[in-house]
Amino acid sequence: MLTSRILPALLAVCFFIGPARAQDQPVRVVVTVEAHKDAAPPNLTKDDVMVYLENQRMRVTQWEPIQNDRIGLELWLLIDDGTDTELGIQLEDLRKFVLEQPATTKIGIGYLRNGSVEALQKPTADHALAAKVIRLPLGQPGASASPYLALIDLIEKWPAGEQAREVLMVTSGIDPDNGPGPINPYLDRAILMAQRAGVVVHSIYFQSAGHFGHSLWQINWGQNFLAQLAEETGGEFFWQGSSNPVSFLPYLKELNQHFSNQHLLTFLAQAKPGQARLKLKTEIPHVTLVGPSKVDIPRAK
């Protein structure tokens, strides 16, 4: 009698457990390892990394440095064509930044204009070729339209591959198509698409040409938008108050440090298809793991 009761219960448990495990979907995320006080971070293993979706822990399966021959990085440098032409004094540092990238990084150069990206150079391992096409922005007020629509345009046209994907935008973040304010659907859409595509977005603030370049109200919201974009995609936002930075060099140096400490994390997601909140933790002292705030869970194949 006891056996006849236990057997159906065991079968029921197997029925619920089996499909749940079969639905586990691998998710890849670019993660930056940061140590406190600018110290060099330690070498972590996958056992040091804890992943939580909606506060439930997931199983980590892979943890690989991005700067290697198997993975590598595709990086787009995007310059806003509505940026003030004072940017010219920073172009040589941007060219040096492109030239010093490792051979495993492919670099594309594009300009934000009219809500889209003018690609002067698609991602290439020929860094000298990429650096050569960097030019002054047009410096025409309103030429860029929404930088977030342009970012959406880039992501939609960017073929996915094994490489990690990141963007560095030089822009004021001001959105003349939507205006300042707490709600910007173009920004929200850009964040959603970046998270779905696994694209990390960094940005450097530089003033717009024309009236927007000295409108404190517009500047504040532009910087808020860029900060939110970086925070929610796992990137960095660099600015120096409401003024143009004296030099990009400290920012570009910090970015290179981030790139050298980035890993491609793969974990098995036990969650419904769609977006889920992501938390990354480690018990290694004085170390922070930086990634997107949400990830996209694919449907089971």
C-alpha positions as CSV (number, residue, x, y, z in Angstrom):
1,M,0.0,0.0,0.0
2,L,2.8,2.4,0.9
3,T,4.6,1.6,-2.4
4,S,1.5,2.4,-4.4
5,R,1.3,5.8,-2.8
6,I,5.0,6.7,-3.1
7,L,5.4,5.7,-6.8
8,P,2.8,8.2,-8.2
9,A,4.3,11.0,-6.0
10,L,7.8,10.2,-7.3
11,L,6.5,10.2,-10.9
12,A,4.9,13.6,-10.3
13,V,8.1,15.1,-8.9
14,C,10.1,13.8,-12.0
15,F,7.4,15.2,-14.3
16,F,7.9,18.8,-12.8
17,I,11.7,18.6,-12.5
18,G,12.4,17.2,-15.9
19,P,10.9,19.9,-18.0
20,A,12.3,22.7,-15.8
21,R,15.8,21.5,-16.4
22,A,15.1,21.0,-20.1
23,Q,14.1,24.7,-20.3
24,D,17.3,26.1,-18.9
25,Q,18.7,28.5,-21.5
26,P,22.3,29.7,-21.7
27,V,22.7,33.5,-21.4
28,R,25.9,35.4,-22.1
29,V,26.8,38.6,-20.4
30,V,29.9,40.9,-20.5
31,V,31.1,41.5,-17.0
32,T,33.8,43.9,-15.8
33,V,35.8,43.1,-12.7
34,E,36.7,46.2,-10.7
35,A,38.9,46.4,-7.6
36,H,38.6,49.1,-5.1
37,K,40.9,52.2,-5.1
38,D,42.2,51.5,-8.7
39,A,44.0,48.3,-7.6
40,A,44.5,45.5,-10.1
41,P,41.6,43.1,-9.7
42,P,42.5,39.4,-8.9
43,N,42.0,36.6,-11.3
44,L,38.6,35.2,-10.6
45,T,37.3,31.8,-11.6
46,K,33.7,30.9,-12.5
47,D,33.4,29.5,-9.0
48,D,34.0,33.0,-7.6
49,V,31.0,34.4,-9.5
50,M,27.4,34.3,-8.3
51,V,24.6,35.1,-10.6
52,Y,21.0,35.9,-9.5
53,L,17.9,36.4,-11.7
54,E,15.0,37.9,-9.8
55,N,16.9,37.0,-6.6
56,Q,17.2,33.3,-7.5
57,R,20.7,32.0,-8.0
58,M,21.7,30.5,-11.4
59,R,24.4,28.1,-12.4
60,V,27.5,29.6,-14.0
61,T,28.9,27.4,-16.8
62,Q,31.7,29.6,-18.4
63,W,33.9,32.6,-17.4
64,E,36.3,33.6,-20.1
65,P,38.5,36.7,-20.6
66,I,37.3,38.7,-23.6
67,Q,40.7,39.7,-24.8
68,N,41.7,36.3,-26.3
69,D,41.7,34.8,-29.8
70,R,38.5,32.8,-29.3
71,I,36.2,35.6,-28.2
72,G,37.6,39.1,-28.8
73,L,35.7,42.4,-28.9
74,E,33.8,44.4,-31.5
75,L,33.9,48.1,-30.5
76,W,32.1,51.0,-32.2
77,L,33.4,54.5,-31.6
78,L,30.4,56.8,-32.3
79,I,30.8,60.6,-32.5
80,D,27.8,62.9,-32.5
81,D,27.8,65.1,-35.6
82,G,26.0,67.7,-33.6
83,T,28.9,68.1,-31.2
84,D,30.8,71.4,-30.9
85,T,33.9,71.4,-33.2
86,E,36.0,72.1,-30.1
87,L,36.2,68.3,-30.0
88,G,39.0,68.7,-32.5
89,I,41.6,69.0,-29.7
90,Q,40.5,65.5,-28.5
91,L,40.7,63.7,-31.9
92,E,44.3,62.8,-31.6
93,D,43.8,61.1,-28.3
94,L,40.8,59.1,-29.8
95,R,43.1,58.0,-32.7
96,K,45.7,56.8,-30.2
97,F,43.0,55.0,-28.3
98,V,42.0,53.1,-31.4
99,L,45.6,52.3,-32.4
100,E,46.5,50.9,-28.9
101,Q,43.7,48.3,-28.9
102,P,44.8,44.7,-28.9
103,A,44.7,42.6,-32.1
104,T,41.7,40.7,-30.8
105,T,39.6,43.9,-30.9
106,K,37.8,45.0,-34.1
107,I,36.9,48.7,-34.2
108,G,34.2,50.5,-36.2
109,I,33.9,54.3,-36.6
110,G,30.5,56.0,-37.0
111,Y,28.9,59.4,-36.7
112,L,25.5,60.1,-35.2
113,R,23.3,62.1,-37.6
114,N,19.6,62.4,-38.1
115,G,18.8,59.5,-35.8
116,S,21.0,57.0,-37.6
117,V,24.7,56.1,-37.8
118,E,26.9,57.1,-40.7
119,A,29.4,54.2,-40.7
120,L,32.8,55.5,-42.0
121,Q,34.5,52.2,-41.1
122,K,32.8,48.9,-40.2
123,P,34.5,46.9,-37.5
124,T,38.0,46.0,-38.6
125,A,41.2,44.6,-37.1
126,D,43.1,47.2,-39.1
127,H,43.3,49.8,-36.4
128,A,45.3,52.2,-38.5
129,L,42.5,52.2,-41.1
130,A,39.9,52.9,-38.4
131,A,41.9,55.7,-36.8
132,K,42.4,57.3,-40.2
133,V,38.7,58.0,-40.8
134,I,38.1,59.9,-37.5
135,R,37.1,63.5,-38.5
136,L,35.7,66.6,-36.9
137,P,32.0,66.6,-36.2
138,L,29.9,68.8,-38.4
139,G,29.1,71.0,-35.5
140,Q,25.7,71.9,-36.8
141,P,23.0,72.3,-34.1
142,G,20.4,69.5,-34.3
143,A,22.4,67.5,-36.9
144,S,22.4,64.4,-34.6
145,A,18.7,64.4,-33.8
146,S,18.2,61.7,-31.0
147,P,21.5,59.9,-30.2
148,Y,19.4,57.1,-28.7
149,L,17.5,56.6,-32.0
150,A,21.0,56.4,-33.7
151,L,22.1,53.8,-31.2
152,I,19.0,51.7,-31.8
153,D,19.8,51.9,-35.6
154,L,23.3,50.6,-35.0
155,I,22.2,47.7,-32.8
156,E,19.5,46.7,-35.2
157,K,22.0,46.4,-38.0
158,W,24.9,44.9,-36.0
159,P,25.3,41.2,-36.8
160,A,25.6,39.0,-33.7
161,G,28.6,36.7,-33.3
162,E,30.9,35.1,-30.8
163,Q,32.6,38.5,-30.0
164,A,31.6,40.7,-27.1
165,R,30.1,43.9,-28.3
166,E,30.5,47.4,-26.9
167,V,30.0,51.1,-27.9
168,L,31.8,54.3,-26.9
169,M,29.7,57.3,-27.7
170,V,31.0,60.9,-27.7
171,T,27.9,63.1,-27.3
172,S,26.1,65.5,-25.1
173,G,23.3,63.0,-24.6
174,I,20.7,65.8,-25.4
175,D,17.7,64.5,-27.3
176,P,16.1,67.3,-29.4
177,D,13.6,64.8,-30.7
178,N,12.1,64.1,-27.3
179,G,13.3,67.0,-25.2
180,P,14.4,67.0,-21.5
181,G,12.4,65.3,-18.8
182,P,12.2,62.1,-16.8
183,I,10.5,60.1,-19.6
184,N,12.3,59.4,-22.8
185,P,10.9,56.5,-24.9
186,Y,13.9,56.5,-27.2
187,L,16.3,56.1,-24.3
188,D,14.2,53.3,-22.9
189,R,14.1,51.6,-26.2
190,A,17.9,51.9,-26.7
191,I,18.5,50.4,-23.2
192,L,16.1,47.5,-23.9
193,M,17.7,46.7,-27.3
194,A,21.3,47.0,-25.8
195,Q,20.3,44.6,-23.0
196,R,18.7,42.1,-25.4
197,A,21.7,42.2,-27.7
198,G,24.3,42.1,-24.9
199,V,25.8,45.4,-25.9
200,V,27.7,47.5,-23.3
201,V,27.4,51.2,-23.8
202,H,30.0,53.7,-22.6
203,S,29.9,57.5,-23.2
204,I,32.0,60.6,-22.8
205,Y,30.1,63.9,-22.4
206,F,30.9,66.7,-24.8
207,Q,28.9,69.8,-25.4
208,S,26.5,70.2,-28.3
209,A,26.9,73.0,-30.8
210,G,24.5,75.9,-30.7
211,H,22.0,76.8,-27.9
212,F,21.8,73.4,-26.4
213,G,25.5,73.5,-25.6
214,H,25.0,76.2,-22.9
215,S,21.5,75.3,-21.7
216,L,22.0,74.0,-18.2
217,W,18.6,72.4,-18.2
218,Q,19.3,70.5,-21.4
219,I,22.9,69.6,-20.3
220,N,21.6,68.1,-17.0
221,W,19.1,65.9,-18.6
222,G,21.5,64.8,-21.4
223,Q,24.0,63.7,-18.7
224,N,21.3,62.0,-16.8
225,F,20.3,60.0,-19.9
226,L,23.9,59.0,-20.6
227,A,24.4,57.9,-17.0
228,Q,21.3,55.8,-17.1
229,L,22.3,54.2,-20.4
230,A,25.7,53.2,-19.0
231,E,24.4,52.0,-15.7
232,E,21.8,49.8,-17.2
233,T,24.0,48.2,-19.8
234,G,27.1,47.7,-17.7
235,G,29.1,50.6,-19.1
236,E,30.8,53.7,-17.9
237,F,29.8,57.4,-18.2
238,F,32.6,60.0,-18.1
239,W,31.9,63.7,-17.6
240,Q,33.4,66.8,-16.0
241,G,30.6,68.9,-14.6
242,S,28.7,70.8,-17.3
243,S,31.9,71.7,-19.1
244,N,33.9,69.9,-21.7
245,P,36.7,67.8,-20.3
246,V,40.2,69.2,-20.6
247,S,41.5,65.8,-21.9
248,F,40.0,62.5,-22.8
249,L,43.2,60.7,-21.8
250,P,42.1,59.7,-18.2
251,Y,38.8,58.4,-19.5
252,L,40.4,56.4,-22.3
253,K,43.0,55.0,-19.9
254,E,40.2,53.8,-17.5
255,L,38.3,52.3,-20.4
256,N,41.4,50.3,-21.5
257,Q,41.7,49.0,-17.9
258,H,38.0,47.9,-18.0
259,F,38.5,46.1,-21.3
260,S,41.5,44.2,-20.0
261,N,39.4,43.0,-17.0
262,Q,36.3,42.0,-18.8
263,H,35.0,38.5,-19.1
264,L,32.2,36.8,-21.0
265,L,30.0,35.1,-18.4
266,T,27.7,32.3,-19.4
267,F,25.0,31.0,-17.1
268,L,21.9,28.8,-17.3
269,A,18.8,30.8,-16.9
270,Q,15.9,29.2,-15.1
271,A,13.3,31.9,-15.8
272,K,10.5,32.7,-18.1
273,P,11.4,34.1,-21.5
274,G,11.7,37.9,-21.5
275,Q,13.6,40.3,-19.4
276,A,14.8,39.5,-15.9
277,R,16.7,41.5,-13.3
278,L,20.3,40.5,-13.0
279,K,22.6,40.7,-9.9
280,L,26.2,39.8,-9.9
281,K,28.1,39.0,-6.7
282,T,31.4,37.6,-5.5
283,E,32.7,36.8,-2.0
284,I,36.2,37.9,-3.0
285,P,36.9,41.0,-0.9
286,H,37.3,44.5,-2.4
287,V,36.0,43.3,-5.8
288,T,32.9,44.5,-7.7
289,L,31.3,42.8,-10.7
290,V,29.7,45.3,-13.2
291,G,27.2,44.1,-15.7
292,P,23.7,45.1,-17.1
293,S,20.8,45.6,-14.8
294,K,18.6,43.2,-16.9
295,V,19.2,40.4,-19.4
296,D,17.0,38.9,-22.0
297,I,16.0,35.2,-21.5
298,P,15.5,33.5,-24.9
299,R,12.7,31.0,-25.6
300,A,13.5,27.3,-25.5
301,K,14.6,26.0,-28.9
